[in-house]
Amino acid sequence: MMELNARSFEPLPRRERTETVLPPAASHRQKAWRRLRENKPAMLGLCLIILMLSAAIAGPWLSPLSYSDQNLQQANQPPSSEHWFGTDSLGRDLFIRVVYGARISLSIGIVASLINLTIGVVYGGIAGFLGGRADRIMMSIVDVLYGIPALLYVILLMVVLEPGLTNIFIALGIAYWLGMARIVRGQILSLKEREYVLAARVIGAGNRQILLRHLLPNCLGPIVITMTLAIPEAIFTEAFLSFIGLGVAAPMASWGVLAAEGVTSLRSYPFQLFFPALAISMTMLAFHFLGDGLRDALDPRNGR
């Protein structure tokens, strides 16, 4: 048996120590943010979105001109130091109109996505959680509606409701929630058989508590990704509706309205179409880059 003495309790030299102190483990949110920062296209898209939002909020305040100010003596002026994007056929500053159009187009994309989020999450969550006959009936309705192009719904609704910003919100909210509902329903079906749901039932949690506190929070990744990718779809749909005359009404100027006005003078003044089309393209690409980056960052199987 080994004899113990005072030397037995002296600390070893640093080079002979075997224990290591590990840093605190990073949370899933911290890992997701790190993976998102490492994705250069996603960060570029995020920067573009922040730039667009900043320009939409603060841009009109930085110029003394308004989007509706007309000056026929300066009609169809090319881009210059006074008018960065040139002027249109009525002498209105095109830069201010593009910036003001960002307010309308981005607000339509965000509000329509929030409506889709609310309807799709509630409908898909209830269908997936109830299962059985209720699930079959509810998803049969979704399948029937999904078989008809959503753009056709929107056009028919806009013809019935008449053009206008509020009616665009309603039309896009009614037509574009089907994809969200199917995704949430599939996630709920795969999660409701997990052990933590059974444990919640054992301790007396009700169906509402299980759905709101245990199932839907674990579907947050796919929900955020779907919502991010739905924003550019709503923006493009609004631009198309405004282009064919079913969008916002004058004197409001969304990017679709500006593009429709620019097409009429494409051969003589191509810059009047170029800048609104560039804004639409950059915004859609930015949201798609960010959506792809979020999909990779929030995937728990993509850990490193």
C-alpha positions in Angstrom: 0.0 0.0 0.0 1.4 3.4 -1.0 2.5 5.6 1.8 1.0 9.1 1.9 3.0 12.1 2.9 3.0 15.8 2.4 4.7 15.5 -1.1 1.8 13.4 -2.3 -0.5 16.5 -2.2 1.8 18.9 -4.0 0.4 20.0 -7.4 2.1 18.6 -10.5 4.1 20.8 -12.8 2.0 22.3 -15.6 3.5 20.1 -18.3 2.4 17.0 -16.4 -1.2 18.0 -15.8 -3.7 16.0 -17.8 -7.0 17.8 -17.0 -8.3 20.4 -19.5 -10.8 23.1 -18.9 -13.3 23.3 -21.8 -15.1 26.5 -22.8 -18.9 26.5 -22.3 -20.7 24.7 -25.1 -22.2 27.0 -27.7 -26.0 27.0 -27.9 -27.9 26.1 -31.1 -28.6 29.8 -31.7 -24.9 30.7 -31.4 -23.9 27.9 -33.7 -26.5 28.9 -36.3 -25.3 32.6 -36.2 -21.7 31.4 -36.6 -22.6 29.3 -39.6 -24.7 32.2 -41.1 -21.7 34.6 -40.7 -19.5 32.2 -42.5 -21.9 32.1 -45.5 -20.8 35.0 -47.6 -23.8 35.1 -50.0 -26.2 35.1 -47.0 -24.4 37.9 -45.3 -24.3 39.9 -48.6 -28.1 39.3 -48.9 -28.6 40.5 -45.3 -26.5 43.6 -45.9 -28.6 44.4 -49.0 -31.8 43.9 -47.1 -30.7 46.2 -44.3 -29.6 48.8 -47.0 -32.9 48.6 -48.7 -34.9 49.0 -45.5 -32.7 51.9 -44.4 -33.1 53.6 -47.8 -36.9 53.0 -47.6 -37.2 54.5 -44.1 -34.7 57.4 -44.3 -34.3 58.0 -48.0 -37.3 60.4 -48.6 -36.3 62.5 -45.6 -32.9 63.2 -47.1 -34.2 64.9 -50.2 -36.3 68.1 -50.5 -38.2 66.5 -53.4 -41.3 64.4 -53.1 -42.2 61.4 -55.2 -45.2 63.3 -56.7 -43.4 66.6 -57.4 -43.7 67.4 -61.2 -41.6 69.6 -63.3 -42.3 69.3 -67.0 -39.2 71.4 -67.9 -37.0 68.6 -66.5 -38.9 65.7 -68.0 -36.9 62.6 -69.2 -33.6 64.0 -67.8 -30.8 61.3 -67.7 -29.0 60.5 -64.4 -27.0 63.4 -63.0 -25.7 64.9 -59.8 -29.1 66.6 -59.3 -31.2 63.6 -60.2 -29.3 60.4 -59.4 -31.6 58.1 -61.4 -32.9 60.7 -63.8 -36.5 61.9 -64.2 -39.6 60.4 -65.7 -41.9 61.7 -68.4 -43.5 64.2 -65.9 -40.2 65.5 -64.5 -40.5 63.6 -61.2 -37.3 62.5 -59.6 -36.8 58.8 -60.3 -34.5 58.1 -57.3 -37.2 59.4 -54.8 -39.8 57.3 -56.6 -37.7 54.2 -56.4 -37.0 54.7 -52.8 -40.6 55.4 -52.0 -41.5 52.3 -54.1 -39.3 50.3 -51.7 -41.6 51.3 -48.9 -44.6 49.9 -50.7 -43.0 46.8 -52.1 -41.2 45.8 -49.0 -44.2 46.4 -46.8 -46.3 44.3 -49.1 -43.8 41.5 -48.9 -43.5 41.6 -45.1 -47.2 42.0 -44.3 -48.2 39.3 -46.8 -45.6 37.0 -45.3 -46.9 37.7 -41.8 -50.5 36.9 -42.9 -49.3 33.7 -44.5 -47.3 32.8 -41.4 -50.4 33.2 -39.2 -52.8 31.3 -41.3 -50.4 28.6 -42.4 -48.9 27.9 -39.0 -52.4 27.7 -37.3 -53.9 25.6 -40.1 -51.0 23.3 -40.5 -50.3 22.9 -36.8 -53.9 21.9 -36.0 -54.1 19.5 -38.9 -50.8 17.8 -38.0 -51.6 17.7 -34.3 -55.1 16.3 -34.6 -54.2 13.7 -37.3 -56.6 11.1 -38.4 -59.8 12.1 -40.2 -59.5 15.8 -39.4 -56.0 15.8 -40.9 -57.2 14.1 -44.1 -60.1 16.5 -44.5 -58.1 19.6 -43.9 -55.2 18.6 -46.1 -57.6 17.5 -48.9 -58.8 21.1 -49.0 -55.2 22.3 -49.2 -54.4 19.9 -52.0 -57.4 21.0 -54.0 -56.4 24.7 -53.6 -52.8 23.9 -54.2 -53.6 22.4 -57.6 -54.6 25.8 -59.0 -51.9 28.4 -59.5 -51.8 30.9 -56.7 -51.2 33.8 -59.1 -54.6 33.0 -60.7 -56.3 33.3 -57.2 -54.6 36.7 -56.7 -55.6 38.0 -60.1 -59.2 36.9 -59.6 -59.3 38.4 -56.1 -57.8 41.7 -57.4 -60.4 41.9 -60.1 -63.2 41.4 -57.5 -61.7 43.6 -54.8 -60.4 46.3 -57.2 -56.8 47.6 -57.1 -55.4 49.0 -53.9 -52.8 48.5 -51.3 -55.1 47.0 -48.7 -56.7 44.6 -51.2 -53.2 43.4 -52.2 -52.5 42.5 -48.6 -55.8 40.5 -48.5 -55.3 38.8 -51.8 -51.7 37.7 -51.1 -52.7 36.6 -47.6 -55.5 34.4 -48.8 -53.6 32.8 -51.7 -50.1 32.1 -50.4 -50.5 30.3 -47.1 -50.8 26.8 -48.5 -47.1 26.1 -48.7 -46.6 27.2 -45.1 -49.4 25.0 -43.9 -48.0 21.9 -45.6 -44.5 22.4 -44.2 -45.8 23.0 -40.6 -48.1 20.0 -40.8 -45.2 17.7 -41.9 -43.0 19.0 -39.1 -45.7 18.5 -36.5 -46.4 14.9 -37.7 -42.7 14.1 -37.3 -42.4 15.8 -33.8 -45.5 14.8 -32.0 -44.3 11.2 -31.4 -41.1 12.3 -29.7 -40.3 11.4 -26.1 -40.6 15.0 -24.8 -44.2 15.2 -26.0 -45.0 11.9 -24.2 -43.3 13.3 -21.1 -45.4 16.5 -21.3 -48.6 14.4 -21.5 -47.5 12.4 -18.5 -47.1 15.5 -16.3 -50.6 16.7 -17.3 -49.9 19.2 -20.2 -53.0 19.9 -22.4 -53.1 19.7 -26.1 -52.9 23.5 -26.5 -49.9 23.7 -24.2 -48.1 20.9 -26.0 -48.7 22.5 -29.4 -47.7 26.0 -28.5 -44.9 25.3 -26.0 -43.3 22.1 -27.3 -44.1 21.4 -31.0 -44.3 24.8 -32.7 -41.1 26.2 -31.2 -39.2 23.1 -32.6 -40.6 24.0 -36.1 -39.1 27.5 -35.9 -36.3 26.8 -38.3 -38.4 25.7 -41.3 -41.0 28.4 -40.5 -38.4 31.2 -40.6 -36.9 29.8 -43.8 -40.3 29.5 -45.5 -41.3 33.0 -44.4 -38.0 34.5 -45.7 -38.4 32.9 -49.1 -42.1 34.0 -49.2 -41.2 37.7 -49.0 -39.5 38.0 -52.5 -42.4 35.9 -54.0 -44.9 38.4 -52.6 -42.8 41.4 -53.9 -42.6 39.9 -57.4 -46.3 39.1 -57.4 -47.1 42.7 -56.4 -44.7 44.0 -59.1 -46.5 41.8 -61.7 -49.9 43.0 -60.6 -48.9 46.6 -60.7 -47.3 46.0 -64.1 -50.6 44.8 -65.6 -52.6 47.5 -63.8 -54.1 45.5 -60.9 -51.7 46.7 -58.2 -51.5 50.0 -56.3 -53.2 53.0 -57.8 -51.7 56.3 -58.7 -50.2 58.5 -57.3 -48.6 55.7 -55.2 -45.5 54.3 -56.9 -44.4 50.7 -56.3 -41.6 49.1 -58.2 -44.1 47.4 -60.5 -45.8 50.7 -61.3 -42.4 52.3 -62.1 -41.4 49.3 -64.3 -44.7 49.6 -66.2 -44.1 53.3 -66.8 -40.5 52.6 -67.9 -41.5 50.0 -70.5 -43.5 52.7 -72.4 -40.3 54.7 -73.0 -37.8 51.8 -73.1 -36.3 52.6 -76.5 -35.8 56.3 -75.8 -35.1 56.4 -72.0 -34.0 52.9 -70.9 -32.8 54.2 -67.5 -36.5 54.7 -66.5 -36.9 50.9 -66.6 -33.4 49.9 -65.5 -33.5 51.3 -62.0 -36.8 49.8 -60.8 -36.0 46.5 -62.4 -32.6 46.6 -60.7 -34.2 47.2 -57.3 -36.6 44.3 -57.8 -33.8 42.0 -58.9 -31.5 42.9 -56.0 -34.2 42.5 -53.4 -35.3 39.1 -54.6 -31.7 37.9 -54.8 -30.9 39.2 -51.4 -33.9 37.4 -49.8 -33.1 34.2 -51.6 -29.4 34.3 -50.5 -30.5 34.9 -46.9 -33.1 32.2 -47.1 -30.6 29.6 -48.4 -28.1 30.7 -45.7 -30.7 30.4 -42.9 -31.7 26.9 -44.2 -28.1 25.8 -43.9 -27.5 27.5 -40.6 -30.6 26.3 -38.8 -30.2 22.7 -39.9 -29.1 20.8 -36.8 -27.5 18.1 -39.0 -25.2 20.7 -40.4 -23.1 21.1 -37.2 -19.4 21.3 -37.2 
